[in-house]
Amino acid sequence: MLKIVRSYSLMASIRSNLSSIKEEIAKTGNCDRVRLVAVSKTKPAADIEVAYEAGQRVFGENYINELVEKSHTLTHLSEIKWHFIGNLQKKNCPKLTTCKNLSVVETVDSEKVARALNNGWKKNGDGTALDIFIQVNTSKEEQKSGCMPEETVGLAEFIKSECDVLSLKGVMTIGAFGYDWSQGDNPDFVELLKCHRELTEHFGQDLEISMGMSDDFGKAIEMGSTNVRVGSKIFGARK
């Protein structure tokens, strides 16, 4: 069990940061359609509790063991929702599905992962379908997870036909780091929007778009993102 210890100065900082982020989102004019995922990886349960008390309900984690432990520690936060946003391998899917209040898995990128997640959720889930996003490697970097853009429709078809307890809700990308926005729209985000359009036309279903992090969430929202993942600008730099 994780021990919850609070620092009053840190509490004030988290509250202030969270308020500033929400103000930035509101300035885009899209606050009603944009979900803020507070990325709390490596941060203690106490920090998450502070953000929750300040009104934040959706939190993202990158590491399965850390997510599962935190989810069991913080079950008293009755409205908390967890997004898994880290690299997901077939062998780790059963463990992931033991997370309490798991809301969305944003990083499904292959048929084998989708099938393993589906099987795990059948065994450990809460009886409802688990929402998932397809992660797309729009920058086509070898070190990044995600299916190739041209594989997105095929993977979506597999999930819809073969994974009866998974519900496809969106697409997600990380994109190359350090993009220079003076050069125009981020091409990795443009590519994800293309994948989104193809899926929408193919299935007749409007899906969510998860792109944008601490350094570029405002630009991502302007381009159409409905789900932004912000960590360091809320909780401070990771040590």
Backbone as CSV, one residue per row, in Angstrom:
resi,resn,N_x,N_y,N_z,CA_x,CA_y,CA_z,C_x,C_y,C_z
1,MET,0.843,-1.201,0.000,0.000,0.000,0.000,0.877,1.248,0.000
2,LEU,0.580,2.180,-0.901,1.332,3.425,-0.960,0.962,4.338,0.198
3,LYS,1.970,4.994,0.760,1.741,5.938,1.850,1.469,7.322,1.268
4,ILE,0.413,7.966,1.728,0.039,9.287,1.230,0.542,10.364,2.191
5,VAL,1.507,11.153,1.716,2.085,12.226,2.519,1.970,13.517,1.722
6,ARG,1.545,14.592,2.366,1.290,15.841,1.657,2.278,16.938,2.029
7,SER,2.630,17.735,1.012,3.412,18.954,1.207,2.495,20.114,0.859
8,TYR,2.308,21.047,1.770,1.353,22.136,1.544,1.785,23.054,0.400
9,SER,3.093,23.289,0.254,3.549,24.126,-0.855,3.306,23.431,-2.187
10,LEU,3.517,22.114,-2.219,3.271,21.360,-3.440,1.787,21.310,-3.757
11,MET,0.963,21.196,-2.730,-0.485,21.201,-2.921,-0.931,22.477,-3.622
12,ALA,-0.415,23.614,-3.152,-0.781,24.902,-3.737,-0.307,24.990,-5.189
13,SER,0.887,24.448,-5.450,1.444,24.485,-6.791,0.607,23.661,-7.759
14,ILE,0.204,22.469,-7.342,-0.598,21.608,-8.206,-1.940,22.266,-8.516
15,ARG,-2.563,22.828,-7.498,-3.854,23.499,-7.706,-3.718,24.655,-8.685
16,SER,-2.671,25.458,-8.497,-2.448,26.612,-9.363,-2.154,26.176,-10.792
17,ASN,-1.306,25.167,-10.937,-0.960,24.675,-12.271,-2.175,24.123,-12.995
18,LEU,-2.972,23.375,-12.275,-4.164,22.778,-12.871,-5.138,23.856,-13.327
19,SER,-5.296,24.874,-12.519,-6.165,25.984,-12.885,-5.659,26.692,-14.137
20,SER,-4.342,26.867,-14.240,-3.762,27.544,-15.407,-3.968,26.733,-16.674
21,ILE,-3.801,25.405,-16.569,-3.997,24.541,-17.731,-5.442,24.628,-18.213
22,LYS,-6.377,24.585,-17.284,-7.796,24.643,-17.651,-8.138,25.989,-18.272
23,GLU,-7.483,27.052,-17.808,-7.699,28.371,-18.408,-7.179,28.390,-19.845
24,GLU,-6.018,27.768,-20.069,-5.464,27.703,-21.424,-6.389,26.934,-22.362
25,ILE,-6.950,25.839,-21.851,-7.881,25.059,-22.671,-9.122,25.883,-22.973
26,ALA,-9.614,26.613,-21.982,-10.807,27.439,-22.168,-10.576,28.518,-23.224
27,LYS,-9.360,29.040,-23.298,-9.050,30.088,-24.269,-9.163,29.589,-25.702
28,THR,-9.041,28.286,-25.904,-9.164,27.739,-27.258,-10.617,27.712,-27.717
29,GLY,-11.536,27.896,-26.760,-12.959,27.858,-27.089,-13.508,26.459,-27.233
30,ASN,-12.713,25.454,-26.800,-13.123,24.062,-26.985,-13.191,23.287,-25.674
31,CYS,-13.344,23.992,-24.569,-13.262,23.320,-23.264,-14.351,22.261,-23.070
32,ASP,-15.485,22.425,-23.746,-16.575,21.468,-23.560,-16.310,20.138,-24.250
33,ARG,-15.437,20.130,-25.233,-15.201,18.884,-25.975,-13.808,18.301,-25.741
34,VAL,-13.010,18.936,-24.905,-11.642,18.475,-24.685,-11.505,17.861,-23.285
35,ARG,-10.948,16.664,-23.251,-10.676,15.990,-21.980,-9.212,16.221,-21.594
36,LEU,-8.996,16.636,-20.374,-7.643,16.790,-19.851,-7.270,15.540,-19.070
37,VAL,-6.227,14.857,-19.521,-5.685,13.709,-18.804,-4.449,14.187,-18.047
38,ALA,-4.512,14.163,-16.727,-3.382,14.579,-15.892,-2.421,13.403,-15.759
39,VAL,-1.258,13.530,-16.374,-0.300,12.421,-16.405,0.517,12.425,-15.114
40,SER,0.307,11.376,-14.337,0.863,11.334,-12.976,1.943,10.277,-12.803
41,LYS,2.556,9.837,-13.902,3.583,8.795,-13.789,4.736,9.262,-12.902
42,THR,5.192,8.374,-12.065,6.268,8.567,-11.070,5.878,9.506,-9.930
43,LYS,4.705,10.075,-9.976,4.275,10.992,-8.922,3.529,10.218,-7.834
44,PRO,3.652,10.661,-6.583,3.021,9.930,-5.482,1.506,10.073,-5.472
45,ALA,0.867,9.143,-4.768,-0.592,9.156,-4.670,-1.104,10.449,-4.060
46,ALA,-0.320,11.045,-3.164,-0.736,12.291,-2.522,-0.952,13.401,-3.537
47,ASP,-0.096,13.466,-4.576,-0.230,14.495,-5.604,-1.514,14.289,-6.409
48,ILE,-1.823,13.045,-6.684,-3.047,12.730,-7.428,-4.265,13.128,-6.603
49,GLU,-4.211,12.865,-5.319,-5.319,13.203,-4.429,-5.561,14.708,-4.406
50,VAL,-4.477,15.481,-4.416,-4.599,16.942,-4.427,-5.278,17.401,-5.714
51,ALA,-4.838,16.876,-6.845,-5.437,17.247,-8.123,-6.908,16.837,-8.175
52,TYR,-7.209,15.687,-7.629,-8.599,15.214,-7.589,-9.456,16.178,-6.773
53,GLU,-8.964,16.586,-5.630,-9.716,17.509,-4.768,-9.895,18.871,-5.431
54,ALA,-9.004,19.179,-6.397,-9.113,20.441,-7.137,-10.037,20.307,-8.349
55,GLY,-10.637,19.131,-8.507,-11.616,18.949,-9.570,-11.201,18.044,-10.713
56,GLN,-9.929,17.631,-10.752,-9.476,16.752,-11.831,-9.959,15.321,-11.581
57,ARG,-10.426,14.671,-12.609,-10.961,13.314,-12.455,-10.245,12.265,-13.296
58,VAL,-9.574,12.680,-14.370,-8.960,11.720,-15.283,-7.438,11.805,-15.173
59,PHE,-6.819,10.651,-14.939,-5.374,10.592,-14.742,-4.765,9.542,-15.663
60,GLY,-3.559,9.811,-16.133,-2.881,8.900,-17.036,-1.605,8.360,-16.437
61,GLU,-1.350,7.095,-16.669,-0.139,6.444,-16.184,0.529,5.669,-17.320
62,ASN,1.870,5.604,-17.272,2.651,4.930,-18.305,3.114,3.531,-17.930
63,TYR,3.178,3.251,-16.637,3.744,1.985,-16.190,2.677,1.159,-15.487
64,ILE,2.521,-0.088,-15.920,1.399,-0.900,-15.467,1.442,-1.175,-13.968
65,ASN,2.582,-1.582,-13.449,2.651,-1.887,-12.014,2.322,-0.672,-11.158
66,GLU,2.835,0.477,-11.585,2.570,1.717,-10.855,1.090,2.076,-10.931
67,LEU,0.501,1.927,-12.098,-0.920,2.221,-12.270,-1.780,1.326,-11.389
68,VAL,-1.527,0.037,-11.418,-2.343,-0.900,-10.644,-2.230,-0.597,-9.158
69,GLU,-1.015,-0.326,-8.685,-0.828,-0.032,-7.265,-1.553,1.251,-6.868
70,LYS,-1.408,2.284,-7.664,-2.084,3.547,-7.367,-3.601,3.386,-7.410
71,SER,-4.083,2.628,-8.373,-5.538,2.469,-8.510,-6.139,1.769,-7.303
72,HIS,-5.396,0.852,-6.713,-5.889,0.151,-5.526,-5.765,1.032,-4.283
73,THR,-4.758,1.890,-4.258,-4.573,2.795,-3.122,-5.642,3.883,-3.087
74,LEU,-6.072,4.325,-4.261,-6.939,5.501,-4.361,-8.391,5.153,-4.681
75,THR,-8.829,3.988,-4.282,-10.219,3.591,-4.551,-11.223,4.464,-3.816
76,HIS,-10.766,5.178,-2.777,-11.686,6.066,-2.047,-12.048,7.307,-2.874
77,LEU,-11.306,7.550,-3.944,-11.662,8.642,-4.866,-12.664,8.072,-5.858
78,SER,-13.931,8.165,-5.520,-14.982,7.382,-6.181,-15.194,7.732,-7.648
79,GLU,-14.805,8.943,-8.085,-15.044,9.354,-9.472,-13.775,9.337,-10.322
80,ILE,-12.705,8.800,-9.786,-11.442,8.801,-10.523,-11.530,7.874,-11.729
81,LYS,-10.877,8.290,-12.821,-10.809,7.483,-14.034,-9.352,7.406,-14.478
82,TRP,-8.923,6.203,-14.813,-7.539,5.990,-15.211,-7.428,5.711,-16.706
83,HIS,-6.466,6.384,-17.333,-6.095,6.084,-18.711,-4.706,5.461,-18.688
84,PHE,-4.535,4.348,-19.403,-3.185,3.818,-19.580,-2.639,4.379,-20.871
85,ILE,-1.450,5.018,-20.797,-0.908,5.712,-21.961,0.505,5.258,-22.300
86,GLY,0.966,4.164,-21.665,2.319,3.680,-21.910,2.369,2.549,-22.914
87,ASN,3.577,2.139,-23.243,3.782,1.020,-24.159,3.124,-0.236,-23.595
88,LEU,2.368,-0.921,-24.427,1.617,-2.088,-23.970,2.033,-3.323,-24.754
89,GLN,2.456,-4.354,-24.027,2.830,-5.626,-24.633,1.812,-6.693,-24.261
90,LYS,1.703,-7.683,-25.112,0.741,-8.766,-24.914,0.856,-9.381,-23.527
91,LYS,2.069,-9.640,-23.080,2.283,-10.343,-21.811,1.816,-9.540,-20.601
92,ASN,1.699,-8.221,-20.750,1.324,-7.362,-19.627,-0.165,-7.033,-19.567
93,CYS,-0.915,-7.466,-20.572,-2.344,-7.141,-20.617,-3.134,-7.701,-19.432
94,PRO,-2.896,-8.951,-19.006,-3.656,-9.460,-17.848,-3.471,-8.603,-16.596
95,LYS,-2.242,-8.165,-16.338,-1.972,-7.316,-15.171,-2.694,-5.977,-15.293
96,LEU,-2.665,-5.393,-16.473,-3.318,-4.097,-16.684,-4.802,-4.162,-16.359
97,THR,-5.440,-5.264,-16.711,-6.889,-5.362,-16.520,-7.297,-5.542,-15.057
98,THR,-6.317,-5.617,-14.155,-6.639,-5.657,-12.716,-6.690,-4.256,-12.122
99,CYS,-6.438,-3.244,-12.938,-6.513,-1.854,-12.479,-7.944,-1.500,-12.087
100,LYS,-8.085,-0.861,-10.946,-9.396,-0.388,-10.511,-9.748,0.900,-11.260
101,ASN,-11.008,1.009,-11.672,-11.500,2.219,-12.352,-10.739,2.527,-13.635
102,LEU,-10.324,1.465,-14.330,-9.672,1.654,-15.631,-10.714,2.124,-16.635
103,SER,-10.453,3.260,-17.251,-11.430,3.887,-18.142,-11.075,3.718,-19.610
104,VAL,-9.815,3.996,-19.958,-9.389,3.937,-21.351,-7.959,3.405,-21.436
105,VAL,-7.718,2.536,-22.400,-6.353,2.135,-22.766,-6.067,2.812,-24.102
106,GLU,-5.121,3.749,-24.103,-4.892,4.580,-25.283,-3.857,4.013,-26.249
107,THR,-3.248,2.867,-25.915,-2.062,2.449,-26.654,-2.175,1.043,-27.250
108,VAL,-3.324,0.720,-27.776,-3.482,-0.554,-28.485,-2.932,-0.362,-29.900
109,ASP,-1.945,-1.194,-30.274,-1.286,-0.961,-31.560,-1.112,-2.214,-32.412
110,SER,-1.709,-3.343,-31.992,-1.584,-4.563,-32.780,-2.734,-5.507,-32.466
111,GLU,-2.937,-6.477,-33.333,-3.992,-7.455,-33.120,-3.697,-8.313,-31.893
112,LYS,-2.439,-8.696,-31.705,-2.111,-9.559,-30.570,-2.325,-8.852,-29.243
113,VAL,-2.035,-7.558,-29.192,-2.292,-6.790,-27.968,-3.791,-6.641,-27.751
114,ALA,-4.518,-6.359,-28.804,-5.973,-6.214,-28.688,-6.611,-7.504,-28.192
115,ARG,-6.195,-8.630,-28.733,-6.765,-9.913,-28.320,-6.436,-10.224,-26.862
116,ALA,-5.184,-9.981,-26.463,-4.783,-10.245,-25.084,-5.524,-9.340,-24.105
117,LEU,-5.712,-8.091,-24.492,-6.441,-7.151,-23.643,-7.904,-7.574,-23.530
118,ASN,-8.470,-8.006,-24.636,-9.856,-8.478,-24.648,-10.027,-9.682,-23.723
119,ASN,-9.107,-10.623,-23.796,-9.176,-11.811,-22.941,-9.001,-11.443,-21.466
120,GLY,-8.077,-10.534,-21.196,-7.853,-10.106,-19.822,-9.052,-9.383,-19.237
121,TRP,-9.693,-8.550,-20.067,-10.843,-7.788,-19.575,-12.049,-8.694,-19.337
122,LYS,-12.163,-9.752,-20.138,-13.238,-10.726,-19.905,-13.103,-11.351,-18.517
123,LYS,-11.873,-11.591,-18.112,-11.610,-12.242,-16.830,-11.668,-11.265,-15.663
124,ASN,-11.096,-10.077,-15.831,-10.909,-9.163,-14.695,-11.738,-7.894,-14.751
125,GLY,-12.436,-7.658,-15.866,-13.168,-6.403,-16.030,-14.411,-6.304,-15.180
126,ASP,-15.088,-5.168,-15.325,-16.248,-4.875,-14.477,-17.577,-5.236,-15.136
127,GLY,-17.528,-5.958,-16.239,-18.765,-6.366,-16.909,-19.208,-5.433,-18.022
128,THR,-18.537,-4.292,-18.154,-18.818,-3.360,-19.248,-17.674,-3.409,-20.250
129,ALA,-17.903,-2.875,-21.436,-16.841,-2.835,-22.448,-15.754,-1.852,-22.019
130,LEU,-14.514,-2.179,-22.355,-13.374,-1.320,-22.051,-13.084,-0.437,-23.258
131,ASP,-13.077,0.868,-23.039,-12.785,1.808,-24.116,-11.297,1.773,-24.460
132,ILE,-11.011,1.782,-25.755,-9.607,1.779,-26.181,-9.408,2.744,-27.334
133,PHE,-8.165,3.242,-27.449,-7.731,4.031,-28.590,-6.686,3.213,-29.344
134,ILE,-6.609,3.409,-30.636,-5.524,2.842,-31.431,-4.377,3.840,-31.450
135,GLN,-3.195,3.378,-31.040,-2.016,4.239,-31.108,-1.388,4.116,-32.487
136,VAL,-1.154,5.270,-33.112,-0.590,5.315,-34.459,0.798,5.951,-34.397
137,ASN,1.767,5.294,-34.996,3.130,5.819,-35.051,3.232,6.758,-36.250
138,THR,2.703,7.955,-36.082,2.619,8.904,-37.202,3.980,9.431,-37.633
139,SER,4.946,9.422,-36.723,6.292,9.895,-37.074,7.143,8.781,-37.671
140,LYS,6.634,7.538,-37.590,7.308,6.359,-38.150,8.725,6.196,-37.620
141,GLU,8.889,6.531,-36.333,10.175,6.335,-35.675,10.255,4.907,-35.133
142,GLU,11.379,4.252,-35.360,11.531,2.858,-34.974,11.385,2.651,-33.470
143,GLN,11.813,3.622,-32.680,11.786,3.461,-31.226,10.411,3.713,-30.623
144,LYS,9.475,4.165,-31.444,8.141,4.479,-30.935,7.170,3.327,-31.181
145,SER,6.243,3.157,-30.240,5.176,2.178,-30.415,4.104,2.760,-31.323
146,GLY,3.184,1.909,-31.722,2.088,2.363,-32.572,2.075,1.630,-33.901
147,CYS,0.888,1.411,-34.430,0.788,0.814,-35.757,1.106,1.872,-36.802
148,MET,1.459,1.435,-37.983,1.693,2.368,-39.074,0.346,2.959,-39.521
149,PRO,0.333,4.176,-40.017,-0.930,4.799,-40.426,-1.760,3.944,-41.383
150,GLU,-1.091,3.276,-42.306,-1.815,2.471,-43.291,-2.417,1.195,-42.691
151,GLU,-2.052,0.863,-41.452,-2.577,-0.327,-40.780,-3.781,-0.022,-39.891
152,THR,-4.120,1.240,-39.768,-5.115,1.653,-38.776,-6.498,1.064,-39.055
153,VAL,-6.963,1.141,-40.277,-8.305,0.642,-40.603,-8.383,-0.864,-40.364
154,GLY,-7.356,-1.598,-40.781,-7.343,-3.042,-40.603,-7.388,-3.432,-39.137
155,LEU,-6.612,-2.725,-38.313,-6.618,-3.009,-36.878,-7.978,-2.682,-36.276
156,ALA,-8.573,-1.589,-36.714,-9.901,-1.222,-36.219,-10.930,-2.287,-36.578
157,GLU,-10.842,-2.816,-37.791,-11.767,-3.872,-38.205,-11.608,-5.110,-37.344
158,PHE,-10.365,-5.457,-37.017,-10.110,-6.613,-36.149,-10.719,-6.398,-34.772
159,ILE,-10.508,-5.227,-34.198,-11.038,-4.934,-32.860,-12.554,-5.024,-32.858
160,LYS,-13.172,-4.458,-33.878,-14.640,-4.452,-33.925,-15.226,-5.847,-34.156
161,SER,-14.507,-6.692,-34.875,-15.063,-8.011,-35.212,-14.632,-9.116,-34.254
162,GLU,-13.454,-8.976,-33.642,-12.900,-10.070,-32.850,-12.796,-9.790,-31.351
163,CYS,-12.956,-8.549,-30.956,-12.747,-8.190,-29.537,-14.070,-7.693,-28.952
164,ASP,-14.831,-8.630,-28.417,-16.210,-8.327,-28.042,-16.366,-7.503,-26.774
165,VAL,-15.307,-7.377,-25.961,-15.435,-6.550,-24.761,-14.558,-5.297,-24.834
166,LEU,-14.069,-4.990,-26.030,-13.350,-3.740,-26.258,-14.212,-2.834,-27.115
167,SER,-14.185,-1.541,-26.813,-14.958,-0.562,-27.572,-14.011,0.496,-28.128
168,LEU,-13.870,0.515,-29.445,-12.973,1.478,-30.085,-13.561,2.879,-29.983
169,LYS,-12.807,3.767,-29.339,-13.308,5.127,-29.102,-12.450,6.223,-29.707
170,GLY,-11.220,5.893,-30.151,-10.400,6.968,-30.666,-9.064,6.518,-31.206
171,VAL,-8.285,7.506,-31.655,-6.922,7.288,-32.132,-5.995,8.190,-31.341
172,MET,-4.751,7.751,-31.218,-3.788,8.468,-30.381,-2.418,8.468,-31.043
173,THR,-1.683,9.549,-30.860,-0.283,9.572,-31.286,0.542,10.403,-30.320
174,ILE,1.832,10.124,-30.310,2.773,10.937,-29.536,3.456,11.929,-30.469
175,GLY,3.945,11.463,-31.586,4.602,12.359,-32.532,6.042,12.635,-32.134
176,ALA,6.797,13.169,-33.055,8.199,13.480,-32.797,8.302,14.625,-31.788
177,PHE,9.297,14.527,-30.907,9.486,15.561,-29.890,10.217,16.772,-30.470
178,GLY,9.928,17.930,-29.884,10.654,19.133,-30.239,10.291,19.737,-31.583
179,TYR,9.059,19.535,-32.024,8.676,20.089,-33.323,8.681,21.617,-33.287
180,ASP,9.164,22.218,-34.354,9.217,23.671,-34.493,7.920,24.153,-35.145
181,TRP,7.035,24.725,-34.332,5.721,25.126,-34.832,5.781,26.321,-35.781
182,SER,6.930,26.994,-35.851,7.057,28.090,-36.817,7.043,27.562,-38.254
183,GLN,7.234,26.227,-38.394,7.225,25.599,-39.717,5.815,25.219,-40.173
184,GLY,4.819,25.498,-39.318,3.440,25.149,-39.668,2.919,24.037,-38.783
185,ASP,1.760,23.488,-39.143,1.148,22.431,-38.346,2.068,21.219,-38.249
186,ASN,2.056,20.585,-37.088,2.861,19.391,-36.859,2.418,18.278,-37.822
187,PRO,3.304,17.798,-38.685,2.901,16.773,-39.663,2.448,15.462,-39.017
188,ASP,2.924,15.179,-37.813,2.486,13.966,-37.125,1.029,14.083,-36.694
189,PHE,0.635,15.266,-36.293,-0.764,15.503,-35.947,-1.637,15.502,-37.204
190,VAL,-1.119,16.071,-38.287,-1.844,16.068,-39.558,-2.107,14.626,-39.994
191,GLU,-1.114,13.764,-39.815,-1.250,12.350,-40.195,-2.309,11.655,-39.339
192,LEU,-2.345,11.971,-38.050,-3.364,11.354,-37.193,-4.757,11.805,-37.604
193,LEU,-4.900,13.063,-37.961,-6.203,13.559,-38.431,-6.637,12.833,-39.705
194,LYS,-5.679,12.510,-40.557,-5.984,11.749,-41.763,-6.498,10.352,-41.400
195,CYS,-5.822,9.697,-40.446,-6.270,8.381,-39.982,-7.668,8.464,-39.382
196,HIS,-7.909,9.514,-38.636,-9.218,9.724,-38.010,-10.307,9.856,-39.075
197,ARG,-10.032,10.623,-40.108,-11.011,10.794,-41.188,-11.298,9.467,-41.884
198,GLU,-10.253,8.697,-42.135,-10.428,7.411,-42.809,-11.298,6.471,-41.974
199,LEU,-11.061,6.440,-40.669,-11.862,5.586,-39.792,-13.306,6.070,-39.731
200,THR,-13.477,7.371,-39.651,-14.823,7.941,-39.593,-15.613,7.602,-40.858
201,GLU,-14.971,7.739,-41.998,-15.634,7.426,-43.267,-15.903,5.927,-43.401
202,HIS,-14.977,5.107,-42.934,-15.093,3.657,-43.085,-16.182,3.068,-42.203
203,PHE,-16.250,3.563,-40.953,-17.172,2.969,-39.984,-18.406,3.830,-39.702
204,GLY,-18.394,5.066,-40.164,-19.512,5.955,-39.868,-19.599,6.299,-38.399
205,GLN,-18.464,6.312,-37.733,-18.398,6.577,-36.296,-17.393,7.684,-36.038
206,ASP,-17.822,8.719,-35.329,-16.913,9.811,-35.002,-16.106,9.419,-33.776
207,LEU,-14.799,9.350,-33.925,-13.916,8.902,-32.855,-13.178,10.074,-32.224
208,GLU,-12.642,9.842,-31.051,-11.850,10.848,-30.362,-10.451,10.935,-30.960
209,ILE,-9.789,12.052,-30.683,-8.433,12.292,-31.173,-7.562,12.649,-29.982
210,SER,-6.611,11.780,-29.667,-5.722,12.011,-28.530,-4.343,12.404,-29.038
211,MET,-4.050,13.685,-28.944,-2.722,14.192,-29.319,-2.485,15.489,-28.570
212,GLY,-1.231,15.734,-28.250,-0.868,16.929,-27.505,-0.495,16.613,-26.077
213,MET,0.665,17.163,-25.662,1.153,16.978,-24.293,1.519,18.343,-23.712
214,SER,2.314,18.353,-22.670,2.569,19.598,-21.940,3.060,20.730,-22.832
215,ASP,3.924,20.425,-23.798,4.537,21.481,-24.598,3.697,21.947,-25.779
216,ASP,2.684,21.147,-26.159,1.978,21.502,-27.395,0.472,21.245,-27.343
217,PHE,-0.086,21.096,-26.138,-1.504,20.737,-26.068,-2.416,21.819,-26.650
218,GLY,-2.026,23.087,-26.499,-2.841,24.168,-27.049,-2.921,24.099,-28.562
219,LYS,-1.770,23.881,-29.194,-1.729,23.752,-30.656,-2.512,22.519,-31.096
220,ALA,-2.379,21.432,-30.328,-3.082,20.198,-30.674,-4.597,20.398,-30.629
221,ILE,-5.068,21.123,-29.627,-6.505,21.397,-29.517,-6.973,22.217,-30.706
222,GLU,-6.184,23.214,-31.099,-6.541,24.032,-32.254,-6.661,23.188,-33.525
223,MET,-5.870,22.099,-33.586,-5.900,21.231,-34.764,-7.010,20.183,-34.682
224,GLY,-7.651,20.064,-33.503,-8.770,19.134,-33.400,-8.691,18.088,-32.321
225,SER,-7.646,18.118,-31.498,-7.534,17.122,-30.436,-8.687,17.240,-29.449
226,THR,-9.187,16.097,-28.996,-10.249,16.072,-27.989,-9.758,15.468,-26.676
227,ASN,-8.478,15.085,-26.628,-7.929,14.417,-25.453,-6.450,14.780,-25.364
228,VAL,-6.080,15.577,-24.357,-4.683,15.999,-24.221,-4.096,15.429,-22.936
229,ARG,-2.806,15.089,-22.993,-2.126,14.413,-21.898,-1.061,15.350,-21.340
230,VAL,-1.329,15.899,-20.158,-0.457,16.922,-19.589,0.065,16.448,-18.236
231,GLY,1.380,16.418,-18.080,1.968,15.940,-16.841,2.798,16.968,-16.116
232,SER,3.969,17.312,-16.654,4.912,18.181,-15.956,4.354,19.569,-15.687
233,LYS,3.473,20.060,-16.535,2.904,21.389,-16.312,1.863,21.399,-15.179
234,ILE,1.473,20.213,-14.724,0.578,20.115,-13.581,1.340,19.731,-12.329
235,PHE,2.106,18.653,-12.428,2.757,18.072,-11.253,4.217,18.488,-11.067
236,GLY,4.765,19.214,-12.038,6.165,19.597,-11.963,7.052,18.588,-12.674
237,ALA,8.292,18.966,-12.896,9.232,18.105,-13.613,9.464,16.803,-12.852
238,ARG,9.656,15.730,-13.618,9.951,14.431,-12.997,11.428,14.357,-12.668
239,LYS,11.726,13.779,-11.531,13.131,13.656,-11.100,13.761,12.424,-11.712
